[in-house]
Amino acid sequence: MYMKNSIGTMIMATSVALSACTQEAKNTDPAAPLIGPSEIHVPNGRMTPEVLNSLARVSDVKLSPDGSRLLYGVTYISIEQNKSNRELIVMNPDGTGKKQITHTPQSEQNAVWINGGKEIAFLSNESGNSQIWIMDPDGSNRRRVSDYPGGINGFVFSPDETKILFFSDIKYGQRTVDIYPDLPKATGRIVDDLMYKHWDEWTDAIPRPFVASFDGKSLGTATDIMEGEPYECPMKPFSGVEDLAWSPDGKTIAYASRKKTGLEYAISTNSDIYLYNLDTKETRNLTEGMMGYDTEPCFSPDGKYIAWISQERDGYESDKKRLFVADLATGEKQYLTDAFDYNTDHFQWLPDSRSLYFIACKEAITHIWQIDMDKNIRQITTGQYNYVDMDAASGKMVAIRQSMERPSEVYAVDPQSGEAAEISFDNKAILDQLTVGKCEPRWVKTTDGKQMLVWVIFPPNFDPNKKYPALLYCQGGPQSTVSQYFSYRWNFQIMAANDYIVVAPNRRGLPGFGQEWLEQISGDYGGQNMKDYLAAIDNVAKDPYVDENRLGAVGASYGGFSVYWLAGNHEKRFSAFVAHAGLFNLEQQYLETEEMWFANWDMGGPYWDKTNAKAQRTYANSPHRFVDKWDTPILITHGELDYRILASQGMAAFNAAKLRGIPAEMLIYPDENHWILRPQNGVLFQRVFFNWLDKWLKE
């Protein structure tokens, strides 16, 4: 919940948020076996927690400049070692010549082609912290080329590769020991402003961009391009190298930053695109007066234009993500996607500098599109899939595709016809053993007469003559589409494999169905979107193969809020609930969360403003106000490192259930944040999840 839900930033770094990755492997035990592809037997063709957490995670595909080879990363999981390891793979665009070019425990990241495709640059912790390394495309001649104190978190080479733009963390604010140097072992933190915490960390350091010369062997002296400014770049928590860009002539750096601190930072989403001149060291604001998020700057190949993603309204992180282009000579700005009522994600210029590829979700499927400067738009790919990453070079295109039935793999895509063919097959050995459940779209009429897309996922070997229990899946975000994603936590295939029919509605408040559908939820928590949930489960419960007396509701974050709310307002529909990291007491949440812009926009403002009808409606619908109506067993899970929705919310809900005499169980993780990232914790979650549901829906 409460996230800037960009596919370009979340999936590639993840998201996710929805597709949460495991903890990266650290070189702490040299004797431990190197983590590679899992050799696992799939019992009875059914997905299990062990199978789910053994699938390889494919990400970050890049074509060489001449389009002759591609590079991508694969994260392998070890449940036994309770960690993961990311390796790099190179192959031809038709899938031949595949080779894993790294075999280390350090998780190579940020890999890019350099030197015309003759070399690969990447990040590795091999030297003890994250530094830039270079190797040949076959993995040979591996050498470190940076030794920056504190490490490097991401980098971009200049077009002529004589400079490197990188970002590294710098100290932010004062520590207690700075104020009281005679108390070096004191652990207390002195806080005098917002935001002092974010997601799962205290705000003691912020990322900052630096530029240094590069002679092919080592970095020169680094220059802080925001020297003297107390601001972060890239922006936390999800932004990375996509918020940094070089002009083709190498004379200008574009970067995105929200130049605010403290309370002002906590209540605003107003970031801007800045242009830094390397010769004069002058900076100008390209998007002055554009009040929402402005992110992901990218120069056109001819250097005449710059494109970026822009949101219009300050404080509204789920505002429409618009594709903008500016003429650098005249300063004229053009809103390219004004006639396109959907978000624009990860984009790339075509060589003609007049057209761009981009990724967008429409009606819960995410595809690759093309738009030109005359605003002509065409959809390139089709089908019941999500394309979450893509790259094009020399007339070729590769992409990463997933669905509710299959995890991410690399595909070769024809940019004209949209035809796609899988070429990576990193999960083939496991998937060939699985029998997957079919996923069907269903349009359901809502209580206010609109049509809502609901995904219905059936158990493997589904028998329409049997009666199955069903699970209503409640989405988080709250503005995050139930699209064709493959999640490693809220995975519909493992639910189906346990003989549950899954009902996954795209209720009010989700993108991909136009701005009106998306924006309805703000200020209406506990309102129409809850009616949408009930319309979805009521519709599917009428099917002859659904046992209407064995229905459950599950969800995380805003989905956890939804479960808590439904627990007091379901009119005996459900027989079991599961809530993870959910909002239970909205008044408590308003003062506990960190990104106050979200609470102000979606909740309507503070609960003490009695003249604010929107806010008062929100708090009147807080789940904790309906505990007197709770009558159904509930499982509650939460992470104690979750600073977005504090674990106290889950603990309060659990205590309320027990005090009311409701059967309840709680699973608390002292070492997890808003997600569950460690492999064994993930397996534990699935075991407890299904033990609970089976107890109340099957016994």
N, C-alpha and C positions, 0 to 999 in steps of 0.2 A: 504494500500500500504506500501511497505518497511517493511516487517515483516519476522521474522524467522518462517516460516509457518509449524511448527511441530504439528501434531495432538496430540501427547502426551503432549505438553506444552500448545497449544492454546485451544483445545477443553476442556481439563480437567480443565483449569483455566478460560476458557471463560464463542473463538476467537475471542477470535478469529479477534477473529477477525472476521470473517464472521458471527458467532453465538454469537453476543454480548449480554452479560447478563445485567440485570438491576442493579441499585445501591443496595448494600446490606443494609438491614434494620439496623437502629441504635436505641438504646433504649432511644430515645429522648422524647417519649410521652407514658408513661406507661398506660395512659387511652385509647390509640388507640386500636381497636380490633386486636387480633392476626391474622396475615395473614395466611390463609390456602388455601385449594383447592377452586377454583372459581366455583360458581354456576351461570352459565350464559346460557341464551337461545340463540340458533343460529337461526337467522331469515332466513327462506327459505333454510336452509341447506348451506348457503353461508358464507365463511370466511369474517369477518369484522375486522377493526382495533382493536375493543374491544375484539373480540374472539381471535385474534392472540396474543394479549398482556395479555390474561388470561390463556394461556396454561402453564402447569407446566414444569419446566426445570429439567430434570433428569441428574445426573452426578455422576462420581467417584464411580464405583462399586467395592467392595472388598469381596472376599470369606474369611470365617474364616479358620484357618490353617488346620482343619480337613475336610473342604468342606461342613460342615453340615448347615451353614447359610451364608447369604450374607448381606452386608451393603451398602447402597448408600444414596445419598443426593437428595432432591427435593427442588427446589426454587419455591416458590409460589409468585404470583404477585398481588399487589393491585393497580389498576388504581386510585381508589379514594384516597388512602393514598400516591400515587406516590412513592412507594418503594416496596421492595421485602423482603422475609424472607426465609431462607433455613433451612429445617428440616431434620432429619435423620430417615431412615426406615430400619428395619430388617425383613428378611423373610427367608423361606427355599428355596433351589435352585429350587424346583418345583413350586414355587409361593405361596405355602400354608403358613399359619402362619404369614401373613404380619401384621406388627405393626409399627406405627409411634411412635418412642421412645423419641422424644423431642417435646416440645410444648412451645417454648420461642420466644421472638422477637429478639434474638441476632444472628441468622444465624450461626449455628454450621458448622465448616469447618474442613478439613484435618483429617477426622475420619478414624481410623485404629483399627484393632483388636490387643489386647495385652493379655498377660497372657494365652496363648494357646486358645484364643477365649472366655475366661471367662469374659473379660472386653473390653471396647471400650475407646480409648483416642481420644480427639478432641480439637479443638480450639473454644473458645467462648469469646465474649466481655462482658459477664454478670457482671464481676467485674469492668468494666469501660474501660479496654483495653484488647487486645487479649492475653489470657493465656491458658495453657494446663489444661484440665479437664479430669476426668475419671468417667465412670459410668458402671453399669452392662448392659448386652445386652437388658434388658427390660426397660432401661431408669432410673432405680432406683439407689440409692446410688451415686448420682451425687455429685462430690466434685472437687474443684480446687486444683491442685498440683504444680502450679508455680505462682510466683509473681515477674516476671522479669521486671525491670524498662523499660518503653518504649514499652513493649509488645513483643509477639512472633508471627512471621508470618508463620512459618512452622516448622515441627519437624519430626525426625526419631528416633525410639528407637533402641538401640543396640540389637544384637541378644539375649543376656541374660537379657535384660531389666534393667540392672544396671546403664545404662547411657542414656542420651538423647542428640542427636545432633539437634540443632535448629538454626534458623537464625532470626536476629532482625536488625532493622535499626540503623545505627550509623551516627553521624554527619560527613558530608563531606565538606571540605573546610572551609573558613572563612565567617562569616556573616559580614554585614556592622557594626554591633554593636561591633564585635570583634576588628575591626580596629579603630572605633570611638566610644568608650564606652560612650561618653558624648552626643551621638545622638541616644538614645534607641528607639525613635519613628520614625526614618527615615525609609522610605520604599524603597529607591533606592538600587539596587543590583550592586555591583562592580564586573565586569567580566573581566578576563584576559586570558581565554583559553577556548577551546572547551572541552567537550560538556556541556554547561551550562543549557540545557533544554532537556527533553526527553518525547515524546508522549504527556503528558498533565501535566507535573510537572517540576518545577525547580530542578536542581540536588543539593539539599541541604543535602540529606541523601542517604546512600547506604546500601544494605543488607550485613550482615556479619555472618558467621557460628560460633557458640559456642558449646562447649560440657560441660556437667555437669553430675555429679553423680546423681543417683535417687534411693531412698530407698523405693519406693512404696508410699510415702506420700508427698515428696517435693523434689525440686531440690537442689543440692549442689552448691558450688561456680562455676560459669561458666568460662571457659577458651576460649579465642579468638584464634582459630586455625590459623588465619592469622594475628596475632598481629604484629603491626608495618608496615603492608602493606596497602597502600592506594587504595585497589582494592575491587570490589564488588563480592559477591558470595551469593546466586545464581545471575545469570546475568539478568539485566533488559533488556526489560520490562516484559517478559513473563515466564522466568524460575522460577522453584520452587523447591520442595523437590526432584524432579527427578534428579536434579544435585548434590545430596548428597547421599552417600551410605556407609554402614558399611560392612567390611569384616565379614565372618561367625564367626571368632574367636574373633571379637570385638576389635582387636588390631590396625586396620587400618581404616582410613576414606578416601574415595575417593571423590573428589569434582571437579567441573568444574569452571574455572574462566578465564576471559580475563584480564591478569595482565598488563594493560596499563592505562594511564590517559591522559587527555587533548586531544590535536590534534591527538596523536598516537592512542588513544582510538576511536576517531571519524572516523578514516579512515581505521580501521582494524577490521576483524572478527576473528582474530587468538586467540581463546581460547584454553586452554589445560586441560587435566585431571591430577590432582595432587593427590599423595598418602601421607597422613599425618600419621606418626607413633605416637600413643598415649603415648608410653613409652619414646621414645627418643625426641619427639616433632620435629623430622626432617621431612622435606617435600621434595619429589622428583617429578620431572615432568615426567609423563609416556609418554607423546606425544610430547616431544621435537622434533622440526623439522617438525611436521605435522602442516600445515600452515593455515588451515581454522578453522571453528567451530569444537570443540570437546566437546560433551555434554553427559549427561545422563549416567554416569558410573553405572555399576551394576556387583557385584561379582557373580560368579557361586556358587551354593549351597555347593560344596566341597571346595571352596576357592582357587582353582588352577588357575582360569581364571578371567578376567574382560572383560566385553563387554561395548561398548559405540557407540554413533553415531558420525561419523566423516565426515567433508566436506574438500575437498582437497585444494581449492584455497583461499588464503587470500583476503578479500574484496568482495567475491561473496557469499552473504547469501543464494542464491537460488541454489547453487551448489548441486550436488547429495548427499543425506544423506545416507552414507554408514555404514553398520554394521561391526564393527571391534571387534576382540577378541584378547587379549594378554595373553600369558602364563606368569604368575607372577614369576615362577622360572627361566625361561630362558630369558624372555623379548621379545620373538618372537611374532610378530604381524601378524594376519591373517585377510585379507579382505574377509569376508564371502560372500558378495553380489556382487562381481565383475562381475558375469555373469547375474545379475538381474538389468535391465536398469530402475529401478524405485526407489523412495525414500523409506527408512525404517523409520517407526515411532515407537511409543510406543512398547517396546519389553519386554519379560520376559523369564528367564531361566526355562527349565524343570528340574525336580529333578535329572535326570541323568547327569547333567552338561555337556552334549554333544549336546544338542539341545536347540533351542529357538523358542518361538512364537513371531511374530511381526505383525504389521499392516502396510499395504501398499496400495497405490492407483494405480490401473492399468486401463487405459482407462476409467477414470472418475467414477469408483466405487471402494470403499475402503473395503478391506477384511482382514481376519486373515489368516496368513501364518505360516508355520513352516520350519525351516532350521536346518541342523546339521553341525557338524564340517567338514564333507566331502563335504559340500556345496550342499547337496541334498535339494531341495526346493519343498514343496507341498502347494497348496492353500487349506485351510480348508473350508471356507465359500464361498458361491456363491449367485448370485441374484442381482437385481438392488437396492442395499442398500449401505450405508456407515456404517461400524463398526468403532466407534470412541474411544472406550475404551474396555479393556477386562482384566480379571483376571482368573487365574487357580490355583487350589489347590486340592490335593488328587484325581486326575483324573477327576475332574469336571472343567467346564469352564462357566463363565458368561460374558456377553458383553453388551455394550450399542450400539444400532443400530438406525439409522434414514434414512430417504429418503426425496425426494422432496415432497412426499405425506403425510409423517407422521413424527412428532417430535420424539425425543429420548425417548426410553423406554429400560428397562432391558430385556435381552433374556438369556435363558439357551441354551448353545451351546454344542453339542456333538463334542469333539475335534477330533474324528476319522472321522465321517461321515459329519460333518459340519452342520447337521440339527439344526435348531434354533426354539425356541418357546418363544413367549412373556410371561413374568411372572409378570411385574410390573403394567401395565394398569393404570398408573397415569393420563393419559389424555382420558381414555375411555369415560367418561361421556360427554366430549365435542366432541370427534371424532365421536361418534355414531350419533351425530346430523348433522355432516358435509357431504356434497356431494363433493368429491374431484375431481379435474381434472386429467385426465390421462396424464402421462408423457411417451413420446416415444423417443427412440434414433433414430437419422437419420445420416447417413454418407454422407457428402456433399463434392463434388470435389472443391478444392481450385483453385485459379487462376494459381498456379504453378504446378497443376496436382496431388496434394496430397489429401488424404482422411481425413476429419475432422469430429469428433463426435459433433453433435449438438443435444441438448435436445429440444424437442418441447412439450410444456405443453398446454393442451387444456382446455377450460372452462368446468365446471361441466355441465352435460346434453348437451354436445356438439352436435350440429346439422350440419352435413356436407352440408346441403342445404342452410345454412345461410352464410352471409358474416360478418367476424369479423375483427376488428382492431387488429394489431399485434405490440408487443413490442420487440425490439432487446435489450437483456440484455448484458451489457458490464462489464466484470469481473474486479475486482481490483487485487491487488497483487504487480506488475502485474503477478508474478509467483504463482498463487493460482488456483487450479483446479476447474472447474465447475463440481463438483462431486455430488453425491446424498445427499447433505446436506439439512438441514432444517433451514433456516435463519429466524430470528425474525425481520429483517429489509427488506432485499431484498427477500421477500418470494414469490415464484412463484405461490403458491396456492391462495394467496389473489389477485394477479394480474389476475389469471385465473377466480377467483370468480367474478371479475368485468368485465367479458366477453372480456378479451384480450387473444389472443393466444400469448404465450411467446416463444421467440426464444433465446436459451442460448447456444452459441457456445463455444467449447473448442479450441479457436483460438491459433495461434502460441504464445509461451511463457508460456504455462501452463504445469505443471508436470503431469505425468501419461501416457505420450505418448513417453517416451524416451528422452534422453538428447538433441539430435539434435533438436527435436521439441521445447523443453523448452528453449534452449539457443539462438534460432534464434532472439528473441525479443531484446536482449541486444544490444544497439547501433542502433536499428532500430525502435524506437518510430515513429509512423505515417507511418510505412512501411507495411510489409507483413501482420502483424496482423490486420491492418485496412482493407486490402483487404479480409482477412478471414471473418471479420465481414460482409462486404458487400456481399460476396459470400453466407453467411448463410441466410441473410435476403432476398436476391434476389431469392434464392432457394425456401424458404417457401412462399414468396409473389406470386409465380406462382400457388400455390394451389388454387383450385376454391373457397374455403371457406375463403380465406384471401382477404381483401379489400386493394389492393396495394396503394390506395390513402389515407389510414389512418394508416400510420406506425409511430411508435415512437421509440426513443432510450433512454435508461436509464442506469445509472451506478454510482458507487462511487469509489473514490480514483483513481487508474489508469483507472477504468471504467468512472470516471468523466472526466479525461483527454481524454478518447476515445470519450465521448459525445462532449466535446469542439472541438476536432479535426474534428469529423464528421460534426459538425455544419458548418464548412467552406469547407467541401470536400464531401458532400453527393449527389450532382447533383440532387437535388429536390426529393430524395427518401422519406425523413421524413417530417412529419407535426408537430412534437412536440419533445422536448428534456427535460430530467431531469438529472442534474448533481449534485452529492453530494461530497463534499470534494475533488474536482478534481484539477489537475494541469492545470493551464491556461497559465502561463508564465514560461517557463522552465529555462530561465536565472535567473529570480527572485527566482524560486524554488531551484536552485542550491545553492544559498547563504542563503536561509531561513530555509532549513531542517536541522536536527541534525545529523542523521547517514550518514556521508559523504561517507562512503564506498559504499553505494548504488548508490548515485549520480555519484560517480567516475566510478563505474562498468557499470551501466546500461545506463547512459547518455554519458559515455565515457570520462568525465573529465570536466574541467572548460571551460566556453564559451570564455574566453579570449585567449585560446590556439589556435591560428589560424592555426597552423600546424597539428592539430589533426583532421583528416578527420572524424573519428567516432563522436567526440563531435560536430563538425560543422554541420554534417548531423542531429544530434539530435536537435540542437537549430534552425536549418532551418525549422524543422517540428513542432515547438512550436505552439500550437493552437492560441495564440494571434496574430500570423502573418497572420492568415486567417480570421480575423474579418471582413475585407472588403467584404467577400463572405457570411457572415451570412445573412440568410433570413427567419429563422424559429423560432417560439416562444420557449422560453427556461425558465425553472424553475431551480433556483440555490439554494442549501442548504449547510450550513456549520456550524461548531461549533467553537466558539472563543477560546476554550481551546485546539484546535488541533495544536500541535507544530510539527507534522509531515508534514502536508500541511497547512500552515497558512491560516486563514480565509481571509486574504488579497487577496488570489488567487480567491476565490469565489466573493468577492466584486469587484475586477477588472473586472471579466467576466461579472457581472451584469451591472456595469457601462458602459462597452463597448457595451453591447446589447442595453441599453437605449439610449446611444449617437448615436447609429446607427439607432434608431427608430424601433428596434425589440421588439415585445411584450415579456416582461420578468417580472418575479417575483422572489423575494428572501426570503428565510426563514433562519434566522440567530439565532443560539442558543448561548447565552452568557455563559451557564453552561454545554456545551457538548464538548467532544473531537473529535477524528477521527470517533467515532461512536455516536449513539444516544442511551443513556442508560436508561434514566428515563422513566417510563411507560407513563406518560401523554405526554411527548415529542414524544414518539414513536407513540402514537395515533394521535397526531397533524401531524406528518410527513406523515402518511398514508392518512389522510384526505386531506391535501394540495396536496400530490402526485396525488391522483385520481381526485380531483377537477380540477387540471391543465390538466391532460391527457384527461379527459372526455370533457373538454371545447374545446380542439383542435382536438380530434380524434372521438368525438361522436356527437357534436352539429352541 
